Amino acid sequence: MFTGIVECMGKIVKIENDRTNINIEIKSPISNLLKVDQSVSHNGICLTVTKVEGDIHRITAIDETISKTNLKFWKKGDEVNLERSLLFNSRIDGHLVQGHVDTTGKCEKVTDKNGSKKFVINYFQNELFRTIEKGSIAVNGISLTVVESKINQFAVEIIPYTLNNTNLKAIEPGSILNLEFDIIGKWVKEWMK
């Protein structure tokens, strides 16, 4: 369980195919604090640490993860948003994020709002995937507030701090993003069925 508050960014230093899996090595300020078998959010994907050597840690992604996330587009040199799992004795500044990406979305438009940036994101229709204005959504593992909500589309506005401290600064129209919809909304929708 995570909060969607990015702790730091890491840089991909190696990608290696291993049969149907992909092993990825990431250099980051928190890698040396990690332990093998620990769950860490990488762009919103909960992945298990399989190796730690100094300031580099390795993760392994399986077919299921590769097919449902933007991980298949990652390349050496890319920056990845990182967050260690939630401690239950700390504040939850974002919202409850599982690290189980629901789907990917495509950035349709980025607008400079003279102090912030607005991102419009489209996603594939699914009855469980809904947003509401002022509700929460995790985009690349970042807890954000929805400012506009339509069927299969939502918009978020990003403050300069978030832009400068996450990989959203590199997002442009056409970018593919990991989306995790609010767990409470998904449960309510499921119960309503």
Secondary structure, DSSP 8 states (H G I E B T S, - for coil): -B-S---EEEEEEEEEEETTEEEEEEE-TTGGG--TT-EEEETTEEEEEEEEETTEEEEEE-HHHHHHSGGGG--TT-EEEEEE---TTS--SS--B-S---EEEEEEEEEE-SSSEEEEEEE---TT----TT-EEEETTEEEEEEEEETTEEEEEE-HHHHHHSGGGG--TT-EEEEEE-HHHHHHHHHH-
